[in-house]
Amino acid sequence: MQTATHLHSYLYFSNRRRAIKQDAWMKMETSNLSQLAGRLGFTQGARKSSEFLIPIRETKLFAIPNSDDGHPSVFVSKENTKTNTNNALDSEAGTFLSKWSPPRYLWRGLSVLILAGQVIIRTLKGKVHWRNTLQQLERVGPRSVGVCLLTSAFVGMAFTIQFVREFTRLGLNRSIGGVLALAFSRELSPVVTSIVVAGRIGSAFAAELGTMQVSEQTDTLRVLGADPVDYLITPRVIASCVALPFLTLMCFALGMASSALLADGVYGISINIILDSAQRALKSWDIISAMIKSQVFGAIISIVSCAWGVTTMGGAKGVGESTTSAVVISLVGIFIADFALSYCFFQGAGDALKKCV
C-alpha cells in the first residue's frame, strides 16, 4: 500500500474529488463507499448526507486505491507543524522533569542539615535512647584512647625535633615549651584526635548504618514503632560530642609529656624548663577553645557519617563507597571548621610568648 504525505488546508477523497472547507461544522457526503459508511454508522444505499461536529485541524486526507482489493483507503498525512512542535516541546519538557533527579551530593548535603536539626530538636525534648547512648559513648571514648594517645605522642615528638633544632640556634631554649603548648592546645590536639576518630569511628558509623539501610533494617524499626533518628543517630552524635573533648585533653597531656622527655633525653633541655615555659604561655582560654573545637569536630564526624550511612544505595558496593566518602567529607569538614573557629577565637597580635623569653 502506498502512502504519501503533503500538507494542505482541504480534505479530499479519491474517486469523487470533493473539497470541504474548514469550519466548526463540516458536511461530509458519502457515495456507495460501503466500508467507510459502515465505519461511520450509515446505512448502505443511495447517497446520504449528515452533518456532525468535529474539531478541525490543518490536515490532509486523501485516498489511494489499494492494490489488494481495489477499494480506496483513506490516509491522514500529517497534522499542523505548529501543533506538532508544541506537543513535542511539552512532551520533552514533561519527560525531562519526570526523569530529572537532584545530584547525589546535593541531597546528601541537605540530609546532613536535616539530621542535625532533628538531633538538636530531639535532644532538647529529651527524646534520647540513653542505653544506646552509653554503649556508643564507651565505643567512642575508652576504645579509642589507645590509638589517639599513640598518635599524639609521636606527633608531639616529631614537632619537638623541629622546634628544638631551630630555637636552640637562636638561643630561645626557654620558649620551646611555650610554643609546643600553644601549638598542641590550639591546633594539634583537637585536629589530630578528630582525624583519628574520623578514621576509626566515622567509618564504623557509616558502614553500620549503610548496611542497615540496604538490608531494610531501618524500615523494620519504623514498622516496630521506633524512630531511627532517636534510636540510631542521636546516641552516636551525643557520644561523639561528649567523648572527643576528653580525648583531646588526654592527647594534649601525653603530647606535652612525650615532647618534654624527648627534649630532655636527646637535646639536653631540662623537663622543668619545658614545663615552666608551657605553664607561663598557656591560658585557660587555650584549653577551652580546644574543647569547643573538639566538640564541633565530633558533631561533624557523627552527623556526616550517619547521614552518608542512611542514604546508602546499591548493596555492598554502595556501603563501601558511602564509608569512604563519609571519612573524606568528615576530614574536609574538620579542616574547614578548624580554620573558621581559629579565625574567630584568635584574632589580632598575640602576646602569649612574652613571658617565656
N, C-alpha and C positions, 0 to 999 in steps of 0.2 A: 504494500500500500504506500502510495506516495504522499509525502507531506511537504508543505511549503509554508513559509512564514513571511507575511508582509503586514505592515501597519496601514490601516485605512480607517476612515471615520464612518463607513457604511457597512451594512450587513448584506451578504449576498448568498444566494442559493444557486446550485449548479444548473439544473435543467431550465428553470424559469428565472431569469435574472431580474429579480425584483429588488429595488432599493428601498430600504426602510430607514428613514431618518431617525436620529437620536431624539428622544423625547421622554418625558416621565411616563407616558402611556405609549406602548408600542403595539401595533396591529400586525399580526402575522397571518398570512394566508397559506394554506396548505392545499395541494392538489395531488390526490391519489398517491401520496407518499405514505404507504402503509406503516412502514417501520417508525417513521417519525411521528405519525398520528397516534400510533399505539403507545409510544412513549409518553406523549403529551396527554393521553386520555381521551382522544377524539374518536368518533365512530368512523368506520370506513364508508366510502361512497362519494357522493358529489362534493363539490367544493364547499367548505365551510369556513367561516371566519369567526374568530373570537378575539377578544382583547383582554389583556391582563396586565397587572402592574409588576414590573421587574426593575431592578436597578440597572442602569445602563453605564457601561464603561467603554472607553475607546478601544474596541477590539474589532477584529475582522473574522467573520465566519465565511467559509467557502467550502463547497463540496466537490469532491473528485471521485469519478467512477471507480468503484472497487474492481480490481482485476479478477477477483474470485467469482462474485455473483452478479456483477454489472450494476448493482444498486448503488446509489450515491451515498457517500459517507461524509458526515459533517465534521469539520475540524475547527478548533479555535486556535488561532495562531499565537497571539501574544497580547498581553494586557498593556496598558499605557506605560511608557517608560518611566514617567514621573512616579506613578503609583508603585511600580516595582522597586524603584530606587528607594523610596521612603520606607516601604516594607522591609527591604533588605537592611537598611540602616537600623531600623527599630529592632529587627531580629538579631543583628550583630551586637547591638548595644545590650540587649537583654541577655544574650548568650555570654558576653564578656562579664557582665555584672554577676551572673549566676555562677560562673566558674572562678571569679576572682576571689582570692583569699589574702589576708594581710601577711606580710613576711613573717617567718617564724620568730626571728629575733625581736620583732616589734611586739607581738602578743606575748612573748615570754617576758619582755621588759615590763609590759603592763601587768602581767601576773605577779611580778615582784612587788610592784606598788600595791596591788590589791591585797596580796598576802600580808604585807607589812601593816596595812590598815586594819585588816581583820585580826591580826595578832595583838595590836595595840588595844583595839576595842574589847576583845575577849579578856585580855589581861586586866584592864580597868574594871570590867564587870565581874571579875573573879571566876570566869569560866576556864579554869586550868585543871588539867588532869595531873594532880600532884604526884601520884605514884609513878607515872611515866616520866614526869619531870625529874624526880630523884634518880631514876635509872639513867636518864640521859646526862644528868649532872655528874654522876660517877664516871660515865664513859668519857665525857669531855675533859673533866678535871684530873682525877687521880691516874687514869690510864694514859694520859698524855703528858704526865710530868716528866717521865724519863727522857723521852725524845726531845722535849723542849729544853730541859736543862743541859743535855749533852750538846745540843746545837748552840745554845747561848754561851756555854763555856768555850767552845772552840772559836766562835765568832769574837768573843772578848779577847782571847789570846792573840788572834790574828790582828785585831786593831791595836793591841798593845805593842806588838812588834813595830808597826809603822809609826805610832806616836813616840815611842821611846827613842827610836833611831833619829828622828828629826828634832825632837825637843832637846835631846841631850847635846846635840851640836850647838844649839842656841843657848845652852845654859839654863834651860827652863825646866829643870827636873821637878821642881815643886808644883808645876802646873799640869803635869801629866795626869795625876789623879782627878783633878777637876774637869779636865777635858773628857776623860773617859766617863766620868759620872754623868756629865751633861749629855754626852752622845748616847749613852745607854738609856738614861731615863727618858729623854725626849724622843728619840727615834728608834734606836736599835732594838731595845727590849720589846716594845709593843709590836713593831713590824715583824721582827724575826719570829716571835711567838705566834703571831697571826698567820704567818706563812706556813709554819709547821702545822698549826691546827687546820688550816685550809686544805693542806695536802692529806692530812690524816682523817679528820672528822668531816670536812666538807664533802670529800669524795664518798665517804661512807653514807652520809645523809642522802646524797643524790642517787647513789646506787640502790639503796634500800627503797626509797620512795618510788624510784623509777621501776624497780621490779614489781612493787605492789601495784603500780599503775597499769603496767602492761598485762599483769595477771589478774586484773579486775578485783583486787582485794580492797581497794578504796571504795569501789561500788558496793562491795559486801558490807563495809562499815556503814555506809549510808542506809542500806536496807535494814540493818540491825538497829538503826536509830542513833548511831554515833556520828558526830561531825568529824571528818578527817582533820580539819584545822585544829579543833580542840584536842584531839587525841594524838595526832602525829606531829603537827608543825609547831604549835605553841610551846610544848615542852622542850623541843630542840632549840628554839630561839632563846627561851629563858635560860636554859642550861648554858648555852654559849655565852650569853651576855654576863652571866654570873661568874663562870669559871675563868674566863680569859683575864680579868684584872688580877686575880690571884696568881695565875701562871706568869703573868708579866712581872709581878713583884718578885717571885722566886727566880725568874730568869735574870732580872736585874741584879739581885744579890749574888747569884752564882757567877755571873759575868764579871762583876767587880772583884770577887774573890779570886777567880782564875787569873785576872789581869794583874792583881797585886802579887800573887805567887810567882807568876812568870817574870814580872819586873824585878822582884827580889832575887829569884834564883838565877836568872840568866844575865840581867843587866846591872845587878848590884844596887838597885834603888830600893830603899827600905820600904817595908809594908806600911810602917807608920806614916811615912811621907805621903804615900799614895792615898791612904785613908783620910789623913788630915786634910789634904788638898780637896778630896771629894766632899768632905763634910763642909768645908768653907764655901765651895762652889754651889752645892745643891741648896735648893729652896723647896718649901712644901708644895708650891705650885708645880714644880717639875714632876713630882710623884703623882699629883692629882691629874695633871694633863696626860700622863702615861696611862693612868687607869681609865680616863674618859676615852682616850683613843682606842684602848683595847676593847672597851665595851662597844664602841661603834663598829670596830672591825669584827667582833663576834656577831653582831647583828647582821652585818653584810654577808659574812660567810654562811650563816644558818639560813637566812631568808633566800639568798640566791640559790643555794644548794637545794633547799626544799622546793622552790619554785621550778627549778630545772627538773627535779625529780617527778613532780606531779604533772608536768607537761610532756613527759616522755612518750614517744610513739615508736613503733617499729620493732618490737621484740627485743631480743638480746643485743642486737646491733644498736638499737636506739638507746638502750641503757648505757652501753659503753660510751656512745657519743655524748649523752647528757652528762655523764660523770666527768669526762674530760673537759667539756665546755663549762661545767659549773666551777671547776677548780680554776680554770683560766679567767673566767669572768670575776670570780672572787678575788683573785690576786690583783687584777686590774682595778677593781673597786677599792681594794685596800690601799694601793698606791695613790689613787686619786683622792680618797678621803684623808690620807695622811698629809698630802700637800695642803688640802683645804683647811684642815684643823691646825696644822703648823702655822699657816699664814694667819689664822685667826688668833692663835694663842701667843705667838711670839712675834710681835711687831716692834719695829724701831731697833735702836742700838742696845745691845746687852752689856751688862757690867758684872756678870757673874764671876769672871776670872780675875777681877781686880784684887780680890782678897787672896788669890792663890799665887800671885807673883812675889 
